[in-house]
Amino acid sequence: MPGGRPRAFDPDVALDRALEVFWRQGYEGTSLSDLTAAMGVNRPSLYAAFGNKEQLFAKALDRYIDGPGAFATEALTAPTVREVIERLVEGAVELTAGADTPHGCLNVNSVHACGPDSAAAREAAIACRAAGEVALRRRFEEAPDLPPGLDPGVLARLVHTVTDGIAVQAASGRTREELREVAALALRTLFPA
């Protein structure tokens, strides 16, 4: 005989809703009441399914990377360095300034908007960003078409700086069109015709 009552909610839908709340409000700006209301669950159900707020945030961050932020991993498969960078920069614009998504980046916002009491959430976001930069550096190290004189590690940091800047500007109200202009200039600067 199975133990316990079946869940009265879909955990995947609830996690997607939690992700959106964290993305819009940041880790510290999100209360448990915000989460339970958006997810359609009570606190005991939230704790039973996802753990505490910090654990839920870690799951939401993973969902973000594998869902809306998956363009970054997919960009690494582009055939040329230029196309990798183009996909990352343009993907950052679409993700952070899209009509159907909260403006800004969950990861970037979490790194910058967490105080000492939220160190674990901040560290999770930093680790996620660092892993992305390492993957990008490795892709550049293996690239036969890396422009001469460019250090793969420095180029990876530059690309992350540009995409992070796009996210910050999107959160500050810049339009998708304005950010597309920035993305185009960044690409022309790195790869002049």
N, C-alpha and C positions, 0 to 999 in steps of 0.2 A: 504494500500500500504506500503510495508516494506521500512524503511528509510535507506539511505546510500548504497554504493556499496558493493557487496560481497567481501570478502577477496580474494586476488589473490594468497594466499599462505596457506599452511597447518600449523596452529599454533603448532601442535604436532611435526612435522618435524623441524620447526624453533626452537622450544624449545630444541629439542635434539641436534641440531647444536650449539646452544648457550651453552648448557651444555658442549659439547666437547671443545669449545674454552675456557671457564672458567677453565675446568679441565686441559687443556694443559698449559695455560698461567697464571692462577691465576686471582683473581679478579682485582687487580691493574694493572696487565700486559695486561689486555684486554681493548681495546678501543671500543668506539661505532662503529668506522669504521670497526674494526675486526668483531664485532657482526653482523652488517648489511651485510657485505660481506658474512660471513658464513651462515647467515640465509636467504639470498636472499630477503631481505626487505629493504625499505628505512627507515630513522629515524622516520618520522611521523607514518608509519605503525607499527614500533617497539613500539613506545610510546603508540599508540592506543591499541595494542594487549597485551602488557606486562607491560606498565608503564616505569619508568626510569631504568637505569642500575642496581641500587640497588634492585628494585622490580623484575627485570628479574633474577638477581642472586638468590634471594630468591626462585623463582619458579624453577630455575635450580637445586638448592640445594635440594628442595623437590623431584624433578624428579630423582636426583642422589640416594637419600635414598630409594625411592620406586622402582627404576630400578636397576642399577648396584650394589648399596649397599644393596639391599634387603636381601642378604645372612645373614646379621647381625641379622635382625629380625627373619628370618627363623631359624637361629642357636639356638635361645632361646627355640625352641620347641623340641630340641634333648632330648632324655630320661635321659641322665646322665650329670653330671657336666663336666666330661672329654670330652664327645662328643660335648657339647656346646662350650667348649674352643677350641677343635680341629677344629670344623667347622668355628669358628671365625678366628683363626690364619691361617688356610689353605685358607679360603675365602679371607682374606686380601692379601695373596700372589697372588692369582689368579686375584683379582681386580686391585692391584697396579702394578703388573709386568706382566700382561697378554699381549699376542701378539696383541690383538685387542683393547686394551684400552691405554689411555695415562698413563704414569708411574707416580706413586704417587697417592695421595688421594685428591680429591677436597676439602674435609672438612679440612684435616690436613694442606694442602697448604694454604688454606684461613685463617686459624688461625694464621699461622706464617708469612705470606707475605702481611699483610695489615698494612698500616700506619695509622696515626691519621685521615686522610681524609676519610678513608674507615672503620671507627669504626662500622658502622651499619652492614656491610657485615661480619666483623670479629665476632661481637656479635652473628649474626645469626648462623655462623658456630660453635661457642662455645656452644650456646644453643642446637644445634643439637647433638653435641658430648656429652654434659652433659646428655641429655635425653637418649641417648644410654647407657651411663654408669649406670644411675639410673635403667633402664630396666634390665640390666645385674645383678646389685646388687640384685634387687628384685627376679630375677630367682634363684640366688644363695641362698638367704634367705629362699626360699621355697624348696630347694633341700634336700631330705633326705640323699643323698649320698655325701654331702659336706665333704671333708676330715677334720678330727678333728683338731681343732686349727687354722683353716683358717677363718679369718674374711671376710664375704661376700663383704663388701665395699672395703677392701684392695685388695681382689682377683679381683674384678671388675676393680679397678684402674690398677692392674698389667696387666691384659689381655689387657686393652686399651693401656697401655704403650707399650706392645709388638706389638700390631697391628699398633699403630702409628709409632713405630720404623721401622717396616716392610715397611710402606708407605714412610717414609723418605729415607730409604735405596734404595727402588725401584726408587724413583725420582732421586737418586744419581747415578743410573746406575747398581745397583746389579741385577744379573740375577734371574730369577724365581727359577732355581736350587739352587743357593746360599741361597735364602730366604726360600726355602723349608727345607734346612738343619737347618736353624735357627729355623723355626717352629717346626721341629722334636725335636730339642734339648730342646726347651721351654717345649714341652709336656712331654719329658722324665724327665725333672727336676721337673716339678709339679707332675707328676704321675710316679714315679720310678716303674720299674717292680718288 
